Each structure stands twice: as C-alpha cells, then as structure tokens.
Amino acid sequence: MDAFTSLFSAFGLSASAGLNAYIPLLVVSLTARYTHWIALSPPWDAMTSWWVIGALAVLITIEFFADKVPMVNHMNDVVQTFVRPAAGAILFASNAGVVSQMNPILAVIAGLLVAGAVHAAKSAAIRPAVTATTGGTGNVLVSVAEDILATVFSILAVVIPVIIAALIIVLTSLFVWWLWRRSVRLRTA
C-alpha cells in the first residue's frame, strides 16, 4: 500500500506544480525537513536545505505578484510553461517510495506530463476564457484561486494522497466532459 500512496502523492504534487511550481516544492521541502511524512533520498534531500527553502519562498513571492499584474501575468505564464513541468518532474521523482520502485526516468517523464497537462489546460483553456469574458479583470481572482488550490492539493497530496488522487480523477473527468460537450456544441452550431 505504501507504493500506491507514494504514487498518489507524486501525482498530486505534480498536478499542483501545474498550477504553481513553487508552492508544492516548498510544501515538500518543509514537510521533509520537519516531519517524517516525507523522506527524500539523495540527491533530492538537498530540497531541505535552508538555501533551497529560502529561494523557494522568494520565488513564490515573485510569482504571486507577477501573476496578479496584467500583461506581466502573460509573460509569467510563458516562463512557467518550462518551470512548472520541470517542478512536476522534480516532485514526482523526489518521492522516495516511487523512485525506489520505478525507473527515475519514467518518474521524471510522468511528472513532466502531469504538470505540463495541468499547466496547458490552465493556460490554453481557463485563462484565455477568463480574460475574454472579463476583459482581464477576473485574472487576479483566478490566480488567487489557483494559488489556494495548489496549496490545498499539495498539503492533501502529502497528508492524504488517496483523496488527492480521487480529486484529480474527478477534475480530469469533468474537464474531458466539458471539452466533449463543447465540441458537440460547436459541431451543431
């Protein structure tokens, strides 16, 4: 069962990285440093260094404000297109239970794909729709909601990974259903 919970945790953390790269990294770093819930094996144990934790805190602050300023948020999304999948790969691969039972290259690829898919859905579907319907004024609220969701998902992925796996399945199913309905409506129109 431990391998499954590690796998669910890895998927949940990678999905959170698709929303905000630095929040799940900080959650994992702090959790590994102060609790026994996560044990990072080398070289991933470097994430518990105060230098890494401090750098993550600075990056969270920069991204928080960059994502709230019109036009800057679009440039931030372009940069994050590369950062978020990389963070997802690190989070997936750093999960000690998964790496010991899974090829590290496969773990990195899985993390890249999960975080990249979440980021792509957010950047290609959700944010443009919000910008188009609200003239950009709704982006700040959506950004705050993404940060809260990334924080909650990250904490749940560490504390209760099975619940986060179920949430990811439900949200992915809803997104696929929404895309399917949208395509049906466009074909009938």
Summary of the structure (lengths in Angstrom):
residues: 189
radius of gyration: 16.8
end to end distance: 48.8
largest distance: 56.8
contacts: 627
relative contact order: 0.18
helix: 86%
strand: 0%
